[in-house]
Amino acid sequence: MIKQQFTDAFTQFAREGIARFKNVSPAGPAPRLSHVCFKFKNAEAYESYITAARELGAVKQETFKGKQISWCKLNAPLRKNELTLEWLELVEPRFEQNDFDGVTSIGYCVPGLPEPIKIPLPGTPVVFRYQSQHAAELVKKT
């Protein structure tokens, strides 16, 4: 279930997120794929996905703004041309539950970006999220 969801997000949308950012900021640096983010309806689903993630890679958990974030570094990253996906972010539904269990955003690193930018993908629940730090940098800070 988790593997199919992040694989689908990677193959269907990851490249489009780069193109959409270039439309917003054509002169800026190109975004680099950072991670795929999952949100959940309830704590049981969150725990189930963490169990599945542990079979796919190393999981590290941290507390951020009162909720648990689980980062998974994939043992077998997905690669296609210049794109590589090696990080998953699973967000505990402590304060806000999602309408479904699954991928809600694809994160990109844009060095020097002063504030995060979010661009929704029409017709889907997916948002492209651009921030100054890559998932690998965020995990190292914890």
N, C-alpha and C positions, 0 to 999 in steps of 0.2 A: 504494500500500500504506500508507504512513505517513499520507497525507491521509485515507484512509477510516477508519483506526484512530482518529485523534484526533477526526474528525468524529462517528463513532459514539459514542465516549466522551462527547463534549460533548452530543450530542442525547439519549442514553439515560440518562446518569447525573449530569450536572453539577448539575441542580436538586435531585436527590435528596440529594446531599452537603450542601447547605444545610439541607434539612429534617432530616436525621439529626443535624446539629450542634445545631440548635435543640431537638431532643429531649433532648440531653445537657446543654445549657446554655441553657435557655429565657430567662433574664434577661440573658444576655451579648450582646455585639454580633453582628450577623449576619455570617457569613463572606462574603468576596468571592472569586470564582473567580480563581485565580492562574495555574495552568499544568497541563498534562498531562505526566506523566512516563513515559518509555519505558525498559525494561531489555531486555537481550539475552542470547542463548545464547553468543555468541562475538564476537570482535573484528571478524570479517568482516561480520557482520550490523550491528554498531554503525556501521562505516564506510559501509556501504550506506545506512543510514538518514540519516547525516549528509549524504551526497551528495544524497539526495532532499530533505532539509530545506533545503539551500542553494537549491533551486529554488522553495521556498515562502516564504523570508524570509532575514533576516540572521542568520548563525550566529556566535556568540562562544564560544570555548572557554576553560576555566579548569581548574586542578587543585585538587581538593578532597579532602582525606584520602587523598592518593596516587593518586587516579583522576581521569580526565578527565571533565568535565561539559561538554556542548555545549548551549548555550541557543539557541533559534531564536525570533526575534520575527517572527511571521507578517506578510507583506505584506498579506494579506486576512484580518483576524481574523474569527472566527465570532461572530455576535451573535444572541441570541434574548431578547427582552424586556430585562430588566436584566442578563443574563449576557453577558460578552464573554470570549472566549478568544483571547489574542494571543501566549502563550508556550508553548513546548514545551521540556522538559528531557530530554536523552538522556544516560544514564549508562553510561560505559564498563564493560564486564564484566571488569575487571582482577582483582578479588579474589573476586567472587561472580557466577557465571553464573546467568541466569534460565532457567526451564524452557521459555520461548518468547520470541519477539521481539515486543514490543508494549507496550501500555499496562498499567502496573502500578499507577499511582495518579493521582488527581486532587487537585491541591493547592489549598488555600484560604488566604487571608490573614485572620487574626482579630487585629486590633491589640490589643496588650497581653497576648496569650496567653503565659503564662510558660514553658510547655513544649509541644512538639508533641503533638498527639493524633492517633491513627490509629484509624479505624473501618473494619473490613472490610465489603465488600458481599457478603453470602452468595450462593453459587452462581456467583461470578465471581472472577477473579484480581485484581480492582480493590480498592484500599484508598483511602478518603477520608483525606487528610492535611491537618491544620489546623496552621498555624504563624503566628508573629507578623509575618513579613515576606512581602511579595508578590514574585513572581519579578522584577519590574522593579527592585525595591530590591536584591535579591541580585545581579543582573547588574551594576548600577552600582558595586557594591563591588569588582568585579574589575578 
